[in-house]
Amino acid sequence: MPHFDRDTLRSLQQLCRIDCSAEEQDDILQSLSRILKYVEALNTVETCTAQPCDYVLNGMGKRELREDIVGEIMPREQFLSNAPDQIAGMIRVPPVLKNL
């Protein structure tokens, strides 16, 4: 497993054109050390017998969905009675775009 030290971090700082304080460098080194330990732990997992997964949601496509059936239309008054604010028979919503 590669070792991550201050020299490597300085080299990365130069490559990325970033400047870090001493405290930030300590935090980054600790975080990267934890990440590398985690990756090392993942390397110990037996994957020879695992089936490859080409698509994460592959099983989701096999689910059967109910048929979309059009029912009776709700009266406008009943529909608007659930709205917090309305104007001229329509639901009023807060403005999304502001004047520029």
NORQUI-V953525 format. One record per backbone hydrogen bond with DSSP energy under -0.5 kcal/mol. NH is the residue of the N-H (numbers start at 1). CO is the residue of the C=O. If there is no record, write none. Layout:
{{NH,CO} {NH,CO}}
This chain:
{{5,3} {9,5} {10,6} {11,7} {12,8} {13,9} {14,10} {15,11} {16,12} {17,13} {18,13} {25,21} {26,22} {27,23} {28,24} {29,25} {30,26} {31,27} {32,28} {33,29} {34,30} {35,31} {36,32} {37,33} {38,34} {39,35} {40,36} {41,37} {42,38} {43,39} {44,40} {44,41} {45,42} {47,45} {50,47} {54,52} {58,55} {60,57} {61,57} {61,58} {62,59} {63,60} {69,67} {79,75} {80,76} {81,77} {82,78} {82,79} {83,80} {87,90} {90,87} {92,85} {93,91}}
